[in-house]
Amino acid sequence: MKLLTKKTLTIWALVISLLVPSLALADHQSYVLSSVPIEIAGHNKVANNGQFVTFAAGQTGTFYLRASLINTTATTCGNQIDWNNLKLVTDDNSNSTSVSATLFRLDLTNPGAGTATAIATVTSSNAAGIHANTVAFNHTFDFCNNAYYVRVTVTRTGTAANVAAYAIQVF
């Protein structure tokens, strides 16, 4: 029987941590925006290069991305998640473009109401290069009675302006 080497064990630990978010990311959730669903209304406007999401050539308007949050603490309802920041990573250096991310709570005890409540919104700044903007919030997460998601809104009013949405993080 062949013994596993330290290198092999390290590789397996990395693979498992990537496959099981609750083991690797219990204190935050991060999403590369090129891998989250695009809301159907804006799907024809989007260009995705695998690292970021932007507008397709010649397109203007608005499109939306949506990332669901997952309870990473345990399977029981008694565990509380202590997240209190929402971060957005963008490249947005024009007054003709904007990117914002809003964290929503959807009440599962009254699903017929269909009302989502905004908890926090972070907006990109018109700074050159890839940069992050973070907003702090105060909320007690309750995954037993609510579902949570982040909706990213990307807007461009002129085709000469460039904008890119890279990532979001709740921590």
LOVOPA-449334 format. One record per residue: residue number from 1; x, y, z of N, C-alpha, C, O in turn. Coordinates in steps of 0.02 Angstrom, whole numbers. Layout:
(NUM,(X,Y,Z),(X,Y,Z),(X,Y,Z),(X,Y,Z))
...
END
This chain:
(1,(42,-59,0),(0,0,0),(44,62,0),(90,69,41))
(2,(30,108,-46),(70,168,-53),(43,222,-5),(-17,234,-3))
(3,(88,255,32),(69,308,77),(60,373,37),(95,385,-12))
(4,(13,414,60),(3,479,28),(58,527,49),(77,530,107))
(5,(83,564,1),(135,612,15),(104,676,42),(44,687,36))
(6,(145,718,71),(122,783,97),(93,825,40),(43,860,49))
(7,(125,823,-18),(102,861,-76),(32,836,-98),(-11,877,-113))
(8,(22,771,-100),(-42,743,-120),(-96,762,-70),(-152,780,-90))
(9,(-80,760,-6),(-129,779,45),(-147,853,40),(-205,872,49))
(10,(-98,894,25),(-110,966,17),(-156,979,-42),(-202,1020,-38))
(11,(-145,945,-97),(-187,952,-157),(-258,930,-141),(-306,964,-160))
(12,(-267,874,-108),(-334,850,-90),(-368,899,-43),(-428,910,-49))
(13,(-332,927,4),(-362,976,51),(-387,1037,12),(-440,1063,27))
(14,(-348,1060,-37),(-369,1116,-78),(-431,1099,-119),(-478,1139,-121))
(15,(-432,1041,-150),(-490,1019,-190),(-553,1016,-146),(-606,1040,-166))
(16,(-547,987,-87),(-604,981,-43),(-628,1050,-21),(-688,1062,-18))
(17,(-581,1095,-5),(-601,1162,17),(-637,1200,-38),(-680,1241,-24))
(18,(-619,1188,-101),(-652,1221,-157),(-721,1192,-171),(-767,1227,-192))
(19,(-728,1126,-158),(-791,1093,-171),(-842,1101,-115),(-902,1096,-127))
(20,(-819,1114,-55),(-863,1120,2),(-854,1190,32),(-812,1199,76))
(21,(-894,1238,9),(-885,1307,33),(-891,1314,108),(-858,1357,138))
(22,(-931,1273,140),(-940,1281,213),(-876,1267,251),(-869,1290,307))
(23,(-831,1228,222),(-768,1216,256),(-718,1272,244),(-679,1289,289))
(24,(-719,1301,185),(-669,1350,168),(-691,1422,180),(-649,1465,193))
(25,(-755,1436,176),(-779,1505,176),(-830,1519,230),(-877,1557,219))
(26,(-823,1490,289),(-872,1499,341),(-878,1571,364),(-930,1590,390))
(27,(-826,1611,354),(-828,1679,377),(-844,1729,322),(-847,1789,337))
(28,(-855,1708,261),(-874,1753,207),(-897,1714,146),(-888,1653,142))
(29,(-928,1750,99),(-945,1721,35),(-921,1768,-20),(-934,1828,-18))
(30,(-886,1740,-68),(-860,1778,-124),(-886,1749,-189),(-894,1688,-195))
(31,(-900,1792,-237),(-923,1770,-302),(-885,1808,-356),(-882,1869,-354))
(32,(-858,1772,-404),(-831,1802,-465),(-892,1813,-509),(-927,1766,-526))
(33,(-903,1875,-528),(-966,1892,-562),(-973,1861,-631),(-1028,1858,-658))
(34,(-918,1840,-661),(-924,1807,-726),(-954,1738,-720),(-969,1706,-771))
(35,(-964,1713,-659),(-991,1646,-650),(-1061,1645,-620),(-1088,1591,-607))
(36,(-1092,1703,-608),(-1159,1704,-580),(-1211,1716,-635),(-1194,1743,-687))
(37,(-1273,1696,-622),(-1325,1703,-674),(-1340,1776,-692),(-1339,1820,-649))
(38,(-1353,1787,-755),(-1374,1852,-781),(-1450,1850,-786),(-1478,1802,-813))
(39,(-1483,1902,-761),(-1556,1904,-767),(-1574,1910,-840),(-1541,1946,-878))
(40,(-1624,1875,-860),(-1642,1866,-931),(-1652,1931,-969),(-1637,1934,-1028))
(41,(-1675,1983,-935),(-1689,2046,-970),(-1627,2077,-1001),(-1634,2115,-1050))
(42,(-1568,2063,-975),(-1508,2095,-1002),(-1458,2049,-1033),(-1401,2069,-1047))
(43,(-1477,1986,-1044),(-1428,1936,-1067),(-1395,1953,-1134),(-1337,1934,-1145))
(44,(-1429,1987,-1178),(-1400,2003,-1243),(-1351,2062,-1241),(-1318,2076,-1291))
(45,(-1346,2097,-1185),(-1302,2154,-1179),(-1234,2137,-1150),(-1190,2180,-1148))
(46,(-1225,2075,-1128),(-1168,2057,-1086),(-1112,2024,-1126),(-1123,1984,-1170))
(47,(-1051,2044,-1108),(-991,2010,-1132),(-955,1983,-1069),(-946,2019,-1020))
(48,(-935,1920,-1072),(-905,1887,-1015),(-839,1856,-1037),(-838,1812,-1080))
(49,(-783,1880,-1008),(-719,1853,-1028),(-692,1802,-978),(-635,1780,-985))
(50,(-732,1783,-929),(-710,1735,-879),(-681,1767,-816),(-682,1736,-763))
(51,(-656,1828,-822),(-630,1864,-764),(-678,1917,-740),(-681,1932,-680))
(52,(-715,1947,-786),(-762,2000,-769),(-819,2000,-818),(-817,1966,-870))
(53,(-870,2039,-802),(-928,2047,-845),(-931,2120,-865),(-921,2165,-824))
(54,(-946,2132,-929),(-950,2200,-955),(-1004,2202,-1009),(-1039,2153,-1019))
(55,(-1009,2258,-1043),(-1057,2264,-1097),(-1027,2237,-1162),(-967,2245,-1175))
(56,(-1068,2205,-1201),(-1048,2184,-1268),(-1037,2247,-1310),(-1065,2300,-1295))
(57,(-998,2240,-1363),(-982,2297,-1406),(-1047,2330,-1432),(-1092,2296,-1455))
(58,(-1049,2396,-1427),(-1106,2434,-1452),(-1168,2435,-1407),(-1217,2466,-1425))
(59,(-1166,2400,-1351),(-1224,2396,-1307),(-1223,2449,-1252),(-1170,2466,-1226))
(60,(-1281,2474,-1235),(-1290,2520,-1178),(-1352,2497,-1140),(-1387,2451,-1161))
(61,(-1365,2529,-1084),(-1424,2513,-1045),(-1403,2484,-977),(-1355,2507,-947))
(62,(-1441,2435,-955),(-1430,2405,-889),(-1438,2330,-894),(-1483,2305,-929))
(63,(-1395,2293,-858),(-1407,2222,-848),(-1394,2205,-775),(-1363,2243,-739))
(64,(-1419,2147,-754),(-1417,2127,-684),(-1387,2057,-677),(-1397,2013,-719))
(65,(-1350,2048,-623),(-1323,1983,-604),(-1350,1966,-535),(-1364,2011,-496))
(66,(-1357,1902,-520),(-1385,1882,-455),(-1346,1824,-426),(-1334,1774,-459))
(67,(-1326,1832,-363),(-1289,1779,-327),(-1325,1764,-262),(-1335,1808,-220))
(68,(-1345,1701,-252),(-1378,1680,-191),(-1326,1667,-137),(-1273,1640,-150))
(69,(-1343,1687,-75),(-1300,1672,-19),(-1320,1605,11),(-1378,1586,10))
(70,(-1271,1570,39),(-1281,1503,67),(-1263,1505,141),(-1214,1537,160))
(71,(-1302,1470,182),(-1286,1464,252),(-1224,1421,260),(-1226,1361,245))
(72,(-1170,1450,282),(-1106,1414,286),(-1089,1393,358),(-1034,1368,370))
(73,(-1134,1403,405),(-1117,1388,474),(-1131,1317,494),(-1089,1285,526))
(74,(-1188,1291,476),(-1208,1222,494),(-1277,1210,467),(-1305,1251,430))
(75,(-1304,1152,484),(-1370,1135,460),(-1425,1154,509),(-1484,1147,494))
(76,(-1406,1179,567),(-1457,1198,616),(-1473,1272,612),(-1434,1311,585))
(77,(-1531,1290,638),(-1553,1359,635),(-1523,1403,690),(-1525,1464,684))
(78,(-1496,1373,741),(-1471,1413,797),(-1406,1449,784),(-1389,1495,821))
(79,(-1369,1429,734),(-1304,1461,720),(-1315,1528,685),(-1353,1534,638))
(80,(-1280,1578,710),(-1285,1645,681),(-1223,1661,639),(-1167,1642,657))
(81,(-1234,1694,585),(-1179,1716,541),(-1166,1789,556),(-1212,1830,558))
(82,(-1104,1805,566),(-1085,1873,585),(-1055,1911,526),(-998,1934,529))
(83,(-1094,1918,472),(-1073,1957,415),(-1098,2028,425),(-1155,2038,446))
(84,(-1057,2078,409),(-1079,2146,416),(-1048,2193,365),(-1048,2254,375))
(85,(-1022,2166,310),(-993,2207,256),(-1012,2178,188),(-1016,2117,179))
(86,(-1022,2222,141),(-1035,2203,71),(-983,2239,29),(-978,2300,30))
(87,(-943,2201,-9),(-889,2228,-50),(-905,2216,-124),(-930,2163,-143))
(88,(-889,2265,-166),(-898,2262,-238),(-832,2280,-271),(-803,2332,-256))
(89,(-809,2238,-317),(-746,2251,-353),(-764,2266,-426),(-795,2225,-460))
(90,(-742,2325,-450),(-760,2348,-517),(-702,2384,-550),(-651,2398,-519))
(91,(-713,2400,-613),(-671,2448,-650),(-722,2495,-681),(-753,2479,-732))
(92,(-730,2553,-651),(-782,2600,-670),(-754,2670,-662),(-755,2698,-607))
(93,(-729,2699,-716),(-697,2765,-711),(-731,2818,-755),(-698,2863,-780))
(94,(-796,2812,-763),(-831,2859,-806),(-897,2880,-774),(-929,2840,-739))
(95,(-917,2941,-787),(-983,2963,-764),(-1039,2932,-805),(-1098,2937,-787))
(96,(-1022,2899,-861),(-1071,2867,-904),(-1084,2794,-884),(-1123,2760,-917))
(97,(-1052,2771,-830),(-1059,2702,-808),(-1070,2700,-733),(-1051,2746,-696))
(98,(-1100,2646,-710),(-1105,2634,-638),(-1116,2560,-625),(-1144,2523,-666))
(99,(-1094,2539,-566),(-1105,2471,-543),(-1126,2476,-470),(-1095,2512,-431))
(100,(-1178,2440,-452),(-1198,2437,-382),(-1217,2365,-364),(-1236,2325,-407))
(101,(-1211,2349,-300),(-1230,2283,-275),(-1275,2293,-215),(-1258,2331,-169))
(102,(-1332,2259,-215),(-1379,2265,-159),(-1391,2196,-130),(-1407,2149,-166))
(103,(-1384,2191,-64),(-1398,2129,-27),(-1472,2131,-8),(-1495,2178,22))
(104,(-1508,2077,-27),(-1580,2072,-13),(-1595,2014,33),(-1560,1963,33))
(105,(-1649,2022,72),(-1677,1969,114),(-1747,1954,88),(-1787,2000,79))
(106,(-1761,1890,77),(-1827,1868,54),(-1859,1826,109),(-1831,1775,128))
(107,(-1916,1848,134),(-1950,1814,189),(-1981,1748,164),(-2025,1749,122))
(108,(-1957,1691,191),(-1982,1626,170),(-2044,1605,209),(-2077,1557,190))
(109,(-2060,1641,262),(-2119,1624,301),(-2183,1649,267),(-2238,1627,284))
(110,(-2175,1695,219),(-2232,1721,181),(-2212,1725,108),(-2208,1780,79))
(111,(-2198,1667,77),(-2172,1669,8),(-2220,1698,-43),(-2198,1722,-95))
(112,(-2283,1697,-29),(-2332,1725,-76),(-2325,1800,-83),(-2344,1828,-135))
(113,(-2299,1832,-32),(-2292,1905,-35),(-2239,1924,-86),(-2245,1975,-120))
(114,(-2187,1883,-92),(-2135,1895,-142),(-2097,1959,-134),(-2068,1985,-182))
(115,(-2096,1986,-74),(-2064,2049,-62),(-1993,2039,-36),(-1983,2006,15))
(116,(-1945,2067,-70),(-1876,2066,-48),(-1860,2132,-15),(-1880,2185,-40))
(117,(-1824,2130,40),(-1805,2189,77),(-1731,2202,68),(-1690,2158,79))
(118,(-1714,2263,47),(-1643,2281,39),(-1611,2291,108),(-1639,2324,151))
(119,(-1553,2260,117),(-1516,2266,179),(-1459,2316,172),(-1448,2357,217))
(120,(-1424,2313,116),(-1367,2359,106),(-1354,2366,31),(-1367,2320,-8))
(121,(-1328,2424,12),(-1308,2436,-58),(-1240,2469,-58),(-1226,2516,-21))
(122,(-1197,2444,-102),(-1131,2474,-113),(-1128,2495,-186),(-1151,2458,-230))
(123,(-1100,2554,-199),(-1096,2581,-267),(-1023,2593,-285),(-983,2614,-244))
(124,(-1007,2580,-348),(-939,2591,-371),(-923,2666,-371),(-967,2708,-376))
(125,(-859,2680,-365),(-836,2749,-370),(-802,2757,-438),(-777,2708,-466))
(126,(-802,2816,-465),(-772,2828,-530),(-696,2835,-522),(-668,2888,-535))
(127,(-664,2781,-502),(-591,2781,-493),(-559,2740,-549),(-588,2692,-573))
(128,(-500,2761,-569),(-465,2725,-622),(-440,2658,-597),(-420,2651,-540))
(129,(-443,2608,-641),(-417,2542,-625),(-466,2500,-584),(-520,2524,-565))
(130,(-447,2439,-572),(-488,2393,-533),(-484,2415,-460),(-430,2425,-432))
(131,(-542,2423,-429),(-544,2446,-360),(-605,2416,-324),(-652,2392,-356))
(132,(-602,2418,-258),(-656,2391,-217),(-689,2446,-177),(-656,2492,-153))
(133,(-754,2441,-170),(-793,2484,-126),(-830,2439,-77),(-856,2386,-96))
(134,(-832,2459,-14),(-862,2419,38),(-911,2462,78),(-897,2520,92))
(135,(-967,2432,97),(-1014,2465,141),(-1027,2418,201),(-1034,2357,193))
(136,(-1030,2447,260),(-1046,2409,320),(-1122,2410,332),(-1156,2458,313))
(137,(-1148,2357,362),(-1219,2354,378),(-1228,2315,443),(-1183,2282,467))
(138,(-1287,2321,471),(-1304,2286,533),(-1365,2243,519),(-1419,2269,507))
(139,(-1356,2177,521),(-1411,2131,508),(-1397,2064,541),(-1339,2042,541))
(140,(-1447,2032,568),(-1441,1965,594),(-1468,1917,541),(-1528,1917,526))
(141,(-1425,1876,514),(-1445,1829,462),(-1484,1771,492),(-1463,1742,543))
(142,(-1540,1754,462),(-1583,1699,483),(-1601,1657,422),(-1651,1670,388))
(143,(-1559,1607,408),(-1570,1566,349),(-1628,1516,357),(-1648,1485,308))
(144,(-1654,1509,417),(-1711,1464,427),(-1776,1496,403),(-1822,1461,381))
(145,(-1780,1562,407),(-1841,1597,388),(-1833,1643,328),(-1882,1672,305))
(146,(-1772,1650,303),(-1759,1697,248),(-1710,1667,198),(-1670,1623,214))
(147,(-1715,1691,137),(-1664,1678,86),(-1630,1744,72),(-1661,1797,79))
(148,(-1567,1741,52),(-1528,1802,40),(-1495,1799,-28),(-1473,1745,-50))
(149,(-1491,1856,-61),(-1455,1859,-124),(-1428,1929,-134),(-1451,1978,-104))
(150,(-1378,1934,-178),(-1350,1999,-197),(-1366,2010,-271),(-1353,1966,-312))
(151,(-1394,2067,-286),(-1410,2086,-355),(-1362,2141,-375),(-1358,2193,-342))
(152,(-1325,2129,-429),(-1277,2178,-455),(-1309,2211,-516),(-1333,2177,-561))
(153,(-1308,2277,-516),(-1335,2316,-571),(-1278,2351,-607),(-1240,2388,-577))
(154,(-1273,2339,-672),(-1220,2369,-713),(-1253,2413,-766),(-1296,2389,-804))
(155,(-1233,2477,-769),(-1265,2525,-815),(-1212,2561,-856),(-1158,2578,-831))
(156,(-1228,2571,-920),(-1185,2611,-964),(-1230,2652,-1010),(-1275,2624,-1042))
(157,(-1218,2718,-1013),(-1260,2761,-1055),(-1228,2779,-1121),(-1262,2804,-1166))
(158,(-1163,2767,-1129),(-1129,2782,-1192),(-1082,2726,-1211),(-1050,2696,-1167))
(159,(-1076,2712,-1275),(-1035,2655,-1296),(-960,2668,-1291),(-920,2621,-1293))
(160,(-939,2731,-1283),(-868,2746,-1277),(-841,2731,-1207),(-781,2723,-1199))
(161,(-885,2726,-1158),(-864,2714,-1089),(-857,2639,-1076),(-896,2599,-1101))
(162,(-806,2621,-1036),(-796,2552,-1017),(-812,2542,-944),(-798,2586,-903))
(163,(-842,2485,-928),(-858,2468,-859),(-851,2392,-853),(-867,2355,-900))
(164,(-827,2369,-796),(-821,2297,-785),(-839,2281,-713),(-817,2317,-667))
(165,(-877,2228,-702),(-894,2203,-635),(-855,2139,-624),(-862,2091,-662))
(166,(-813,2139,-572),(-769,2082,-558),(-796,2034,-506),(-801,1974,-518))
(167,(-813,2061,-446),(-829,2016,-391),(-869,2051,-337),(-871,2113,-333))
(168,(-903,2010,-297),(-935,2034,-236),(-914,1989,-179),(-894,1932,-189))
(169,(-918,2016,-119),(-902,1977,-59),(-945,2002,-2),(-953,2063,8))
(170,(-974,1955,35),(-1010,1971,96),(-969,1941,153),(-955,1882,153))
(171,(-950,1983,201),(-908,1960,255),(-921,1998,319),(-890,1985,370))
END
